[in-house]
């Protein structure tokens, strides 16, 4: 896709009417340029030296080097018939790439990646905090159990202070966990909305790349 994308960008900058075509059947992308009201094939990838099939002539003259420059499906079929071409662009699933929608999908994708990293980090932090919260609750339960059976006054005072401190710590951590949980929910909701939009774009428009 890089060859086609680069050629389209360069040709558009020069003022040409150009588009990129993509085919899953051929596993390939190429360009078409509109000249004198007709679309002509330009394939800078297949036209690159080294792309010759063993069935094709290996002559490096202008005709061979430009065999995918300003050609058409009908001309390629004739060349294929005479053995001068083994890779025509004729296919059943050729689609015009929508680069505007491709760039939009890319922006969603690029925005989603750091959000996923951020939410994973927050989830790890949340889990560590939740584990600490569970430990503190267990300590509080043990402290209260001991408090309920303790007879020594000084020991009761110490246990009560310990219970109060644990309770305060648990309440503070509960607030932090709730806040962090809400942040995670918001981040995951945003990620889901971006991913849904990427899928919608992939479903409705031929894109330059696929976002998996």
Secondary structure as the mmCIF struct_conf table of DSSP 4:
data_model
#
loop_
_struct_conf.conf_type_id
_struct_conf.id
_struct_conf.beg_label_comp_id
_struct_conf.beg_label_asym_id
_struct_conf.beg_label_seq_id
_struct_conf.end_label_comp_id
_struct_conf.end_label_asym_id
_struct_conf.end_label_seq_id
HELX_RH_AL_P HELX_RH_AL_P1 UNK A 2 UNK A 13
TURN_TY1_P TURN_TY1_P1 UNK A 14 UNK A 15
STRN STRN1 UNK A 18 UNK A 23
TURN_TY1_P TURN_TY1_P2 UNK A 24 UNK A 27
STRN STRN2 UNK A 28 UNK A 35
TURN_TY1_P TURN_TY1_P3 UNK A 36 UNK A 37
STRN STRN3 UNK A 38 UNK A 42
TURN_TY1_P TURN_TY1_P4 UNK A 44 UNK A 47
BEND BEND1 UNK A 48 UNK A 48
TURN_TY1_P TURN_TY1_P5 UNK A 49 UNK A 50
TURN_TY1_P TURN_TY1_P6 UNK A 54 UNK A 55
BEND BEND2 UNK A 56 UNK A 56
BEND BEND3 UNK A 61 UNK A 61
HELX_RH_AL_P HELX_RH_AL_P2 UNK A 62 UNK A 65
TURN_TY1_P TURN_TY1_P7 UNK A 66 UNK A 68
STRN STRN4 UNK A 69 UNK A 71
HELX_RH_AL_P HELX_RH_AL_P3 UNK A 73 UNK A 81
TURN_TY1_P TURN_TY1_P8 UNK A 82 UNK A 83
BEND BEND4 UNK A 84 UNK A 84
BEND BEND5 UNK A 86 UNK A 86
BEND BEND6 UNK A 92 UNK A 92
STRN STRN5 UNK A 95 UNK A 96
HELX_RH_AL_P HELX_RH_AL_P4 UNK A 99 UNK A 149
HELX_RH_AL_P HELX_RH_AL_P5 UNK A 153 UNK A 204
BEND BEND7 UNK A 205 UNK A 205
BEND BEND8 UNK A 208 UNK A 209
#
